[in-house]
Amino acid sequence: MPSPRSDSGRRAGVVQRQVERRRGAVTTRVADAVAEEIPIAFVYNGRPHAVMMATPADLEDFALGFSLSEAIIANAAECERVDVVTALAGIELHVTIPPARAERLQDRVRELTGRTGCGLCGAQTLEAAVRHPPAVPGGMIDAAALDRALAELGEHQPINGETGAVHAAAWVLPQGGIAIVREDVGRHNALDKLIGAMQRTRTDVRTGFALVTSRASYEMVMKAATVGIGALAAISAPTALAIALAEEANLVLVGFARAQGCSSYTFPQRVVAAQAARRRSST
């Protein structure tokens, strides 16, 4: 689904700036499309919690996905309300959650001023920095579906198509191709937005796998496993901690996803050709 456009006609998350462009000996001054990156503050039940640098698009999805992937709430129903409030320095997401959840959140409060989508900057303890989500149901990656998704992903990235500056996170169905895509300057934010969009559309996390246009850091694995996603493919490399957490969480982790090839870092037997995937799902 394309990102909505503002009243000014610009796509949400895109601004125009003048740039001097040189091509050989010729220099021209032109209007260039640039990705927005602004502070987005999360405020739970009136209390500030985190500030992320993010693209100001799909913010309701961002609020819900972040709340779930950071285990602030247990399910989408606990996100009772999201109000998007424009402030002088950025945007505030006022999220209403059950009082009991808000009280527990204060027990692990952190001043989380992230750089571009840094999901754990400012965690106050080692335990807060690396959560260990429970094991997820065994996911699977259909190799043919991954190839198709990689070939088609650019068509689903309107902000990146204009700016060349943002990441994407996509939900891929083995038989139906790319179902949902969300974009952001931060890879963690793009995944959070995807998670929120999946929850808002009641997408079953057991039906496919996530594809991200970034490295697979441990935060990406942790966020995916926290919401029950059992398979994650990344265009770039994973980290050692990401691999360890994926093994612990029973999550299929693929890196260096390219046309006609990838590297399987965990559970390679669950990265299968289309026919094998259909046989497995029918047994």
Secondary structure, DSSP 4 states (H G I P E B T S, - for coil): -PPPB-TTSPBTTEEEEEEEEEETTEEEEEEEEEE--EEEEEEETTEEEEEEEE-SSSHHHHHHHHHHHTTSSSSGGG--EEEEEE-SSSEEEEEE--HHHHHHHHHT---EEEEES-SSTT-SSHHHHS--PPPPPP--EEHHHHHHHHHHGGGG-HHHHHHS--EEEEEEETTTEEEEEEEESSHHHHHHHHHHHHHHTT--TTSSEEEESS-B-HHHHHHHHHTT--EEEESSPBPHHHHHHHHHHT-EEEEEEETTEEEEEE-GGGEE-HHHHHHHHH-
